[in-house]
């Protein structure tokens, strides 16, 4: 699936079409993720604050510490999320600002989303075009849904594939994404393996930041420029698996599993220049 023009509808024949505004909102949501030696909450919340220009109606984080996953979600501004999440312990986690497309602005529709056993958490930008058909299939298998979002469908799909095939989270994500039609940028954190982060991109921006034994993921590099300017640009159809136990720290591959060796780039310029990516306005940057 190539990067789509915003003139192209994001819907499958069996799913209700979304307005152009909702399509844009889905791509404008903000993602942050961190794995390293710092307090994850500080990095995630700072990153979400830098992504506020993208527009949103709710925000949330999921942070792993001591084998426990803590989920905090709030309707409203990042400062309201910060009030309840800033002191959370843990050095790995994910964060998200959401602009409602499927379902009203509410805590149950806010990201991150989790499966029933809370084994992992996922954030997602974009629109899953065939989510109606996927949800119906998963309901027939006994899965229950607690939100109105297409993102929860992806979470339950990954969980179903992982448990049915006794697969690793990374391999389950690969196989689940092969069933998905639409645009996505996703990041997953695992309660059972807090040394990893998994991310994938198709039609929605996602960038990897590389520091000194720490790694960042975001929909815009401005979210982590305070800590590193070394980045790897992920392309459509690519996945990155970060593992702090490995010598390299991360592996980039196609979603189908072919290993890649992308260049690490040093970002130059002022923060404002990097944030706008050479465009006069933030909105033009996102559309282009």
N, C-alpha and C positions, 0 to 999 in steps of 0.2 A: 504493500500500500504506500504510494508516494505521498509526499506532503500535499495536502489538499488545498485548493482554492476555497475561500470562504463562500464562494458562490455555489459550491457543490454541496448538496444536502447530506447531512450526517444521519441517514436512516436506512434501515433495511426495509424491504417491501412489506414485511409483516409488522413493523413497528411504526408508531405515529411519528410523522416528521417533526423536527424541531425547528423553531424559528432561527433566523440568521443570528439574532442577538444571543440566543441560548447556545448556539454553536460557538460563538466567540467567547462567551462566558466560560464554557467548558475548557477552552484552551488557555484562558487567562488565569485559572486557578494557580496557586503557588505551592511548590513542593520544597521542603528542606529535609535533609537527612545527615546524620553524623555518626561516625564510628572512630573512636580514638581514645585520648587520655584526658580530655576535658569533661566538664559537666555538660552532658548533652543538652539539657534544658536551656542553658545559657546560649549555646550555639543555635539551637533550633528557633528559639523565640526571637533572637536577634535577627536571624535570617528571615523569619516571617514578617518582622517589622519592616525590613528592607523591601519586601515584596508587596507591601500594602498598596503600592501604586497600581497593581494589577486589578484591584477591586475584589470584594468578597463580602459575604454575609455571615460567615462562621469560620471558626478556626479550631484546630486540635493538634495534640501531640500524643505519641505513644513512646514510652521510654522503658527500656529493659534494665533491671537491676536485681542481682541476686536471684535469678531464676523467676522473677515476677515481672509481669507486664502491667504497667500503669497507663491507663487511657484517660486523657482529659480533653473534653470538647466543650466549646462555648459558642453560643450565638452572639454575634456582635464583633467588637474589635479585638485585635491581638492583645491590647492592654488588659482586657478582661480575662483572657486565657492566661496571660502572664501572672496575674494575681493568684491563680490557683495552681500554676505549674512551675513557677520559677525556682522553687526549692527542691524539685524532684531529684533524687539521686539516680546515678546511672550514666554510663559513658557511651551508650548507643541508643539511637532513637530516630523517629521520623516525625515530620510536622507538615501541616497543610492549611492553606486558606481556601475556602470553597465559595464559589458563586453558584447558587442553586440552579440546576437544570432539571434533574429528575427529583421531584419532591420539594417541599417547602423548606425554607431555612429553619432548621431545628437541630437539637443536639443529636437526635437519633439518625439524622441524615448527614451530619457533619463527619468529616474524616478525622483520623484514620478509622478503618473498618476492620473487624476481627471475625474469625470463625467461632463456632459455638464453644470450642475448648480453649479459646484464647491463645492458641499456639503460636500465632504470628499476627502481625498487623500490616495493613497495606494502605498507601495513599495513591491517588490516581487523578491525573488530569486527562481530559478528553472525553469522548463519548463512545461507549460500546454499542454499536449499531444493532447487533442481534441479541441484546440483553433480554428481550421479552421471551424469545425462544429458548435461550439458555436457562432463564429462571424457571420456565415451565418444566423443562427437562429435569432440573435439579429438585423442584418440588415433587415431581413424581418419584424421586429417589428418597424423599423424606426430609429434605432440607427445609428449614424454616427461615423466613426473612423478617427482619425487624426494621428495615428502612425502605424507602422508595427508590433507592439509588441503583444505577447500573454498576457502581463500584462494589457494592455488597455481593452482586451476582458474580463478579470476578473473584472475589475472596472465596466464596463458597465453591466455585468451580475449581480453583487451585486446591482447596482443602479436599474436595471429592477425588480429584485425580491423584493427589498425594497418598491418600489413605487406601484407595482402591488398588493402586499399583505398588504400594510400599516404597514410594520414591522419596528422594531428597526434595527439600523445598525448591531448590534451584531447578531440578529436572521437572518437577510438577508444574512450576511456573512456565517452563518452556512448552510443555505439552498443552497446558491450559490456553496459553496465548495462541497456539496454533488453531484453536477453535474460535477465536475471537475475530470479529469483523468490526473495524472502526479505528479510531485514533486513541492513543494512550501514551502517557508517560507514567510509569509506576515505580514505586520503591517499596520493598518489603523488609521488615525486621522480624527476627525470630526469637521467641522466648526460649526455645529449647537449644538454640545455638546463637548466643549473643555475640559471637565473634564474627558474624557475617552480616552483610547487607546485599540485597539483590535488587537490580533495577533494570528496566527495559524501556525502549522508546519506539513509538511508531506514530509519526505525525504530530507529536507534541514535544516541545523542547525539554531536554534533560542534559545536564552537564556534570562531569565528575571533577572535583577538586582534590588535588593530591598534596598533602603536607608531610610533616615528619612523623611517621607512624600514626597518621590520622587521615581520614578520608571524608569528603563532603559530597553530597549530591543536591542539586537544586535545579529548578526550572529556569533560573537565571543566575549567572555567576556572582551578581551583586550580593547574593545572600551569604556568601562565604569569603568575600574579598578581604575582610578584616584579618583572616587567618592564612590564606594562601592565594597566590596568583598562578599557580601551576595547574593547568586544566587539561582534560581530555574531552573533546566534543564527541558525544555519541550521535550516531546517525540513525535514521529510520531502519528498523529491523535488527537493531543491535541490543545486546544485553551486557551488563557488567556484574560480575560476582566479586565482591570485596571480602577478603578473609585476612584478618590481621595476624593469623598464625602462619601465613605463607610468606615466603621470602619476597616475592614481588608485591604482595599486598592486594592485587586485583588482577582479574583476567577479563578482557573484553572479547566477546564472541558474537556471532550472529545468533538470533533467537533459535535457529535450527541446530546450533552447536559448533559451528566452524570457528576456531580461534582466530582472532585478529590481533594486529599489533599497531594500534593507532599512535600517532605522535602526541607527545606531551607538549603543550604550548604555554609560553609565559605571556600572560595578559599585561599589556602596557596601557598607559594613559591614566587619567584621573578617574575617580570613582564614578562621577557623573557621565563621563564619556563612555565608560564601559557599560554602565547601566542602560544608556540609551542606544548603545550599539551603533553609533554613527547616524542615528535618525533624530529628527527634530523633536518628535514626541514619542512617548512610551507606546501609545496605541498603534502608531505606524510600525514600530519595531515588532510588535506582536503579530500584526497582520502579515508583514513581509516574512 
